[in-house]
Amino acid sequence: HGPVFDNQNCFNDTLTHSVDFNLVLWEMSRMIKISVAIIAFNEEKRIEKCLASVSNIADEIVVIDSLSTDRTKEICESYQAKVISQEFLGYIEQKNFALEKCQHDYILSLDADEALSEELITNILKLKSLDNLSNGYSFNRVTNYCGKWIFHCGWYPDQKLRLIRKGKAKWMGVNPHDILKLNNGENGISINGDILHYSYPTISSHIEQTNKFTTIAARASYDKGVRSGFFKIVTRPLLKFLRDYFFKLGILDGRYGFIICSINSLSALLKYSKIKEIQEEKEI
């Protein structure tokens, strides 16, 4: 005798598999979709870490490229990112422009030198399957400085709102110090996991960035009515060093902690000196 086929059982099995498959499709369709927004300029050495870390959670990657001259665009396109060329508008303006270009209901906003820890990736994936999500979620950010993770100096936990419902938040602050804030003033819900910030590969790069950023900050502060004098130029750097090295425990980060706090102090010196310089130029 040949094998006996039970047509009814075969039909039931087929129906069950069909229902299971449809259930999977339904579950996938109800998961929230996340756009990842990144601004970049000549970031070929760092942006791939960022792109690789979001590849499993992103339903869309939007990169606003400030006319890079290196391989940044090519690397982004290899991850199927949508690359939009846009002359640099300012840090705040460029990041808000990136939010506008995202199409999904939720947006994860990152810098090109940032990536997600495995724990954070796992927790964002869990969020995608939940109902009634908040308008915003924040994460801690830990900075890698010359190959060392820094957990003091006022640099950690450095909590950042980064995952937001589209239209419910915007970038604010004073360039170059941007901050993402929810429109109604509410706080985002904190979830576990770190943003990994690969900031300065060398001390020289930190000093160069400090000089660049303090020029931008001095101009922006002056335009907002901030004025400087000898007292601020002398006292602000000292107070910043004391705060970061002793009260923010930079001393526990060893040699690099001292260097970071010293350059942070230099940042205050340069900013208020440059504001004073602008004042004097306006008086001529």
Summary of the structure (lengths in Angstrom):
residues: 284
radius of gyration: 24.1
end to end distance: 108.4
largest distance: 108.4
contacts: 879
relative contact order: 0.11
helix: 47%
strand: 24%
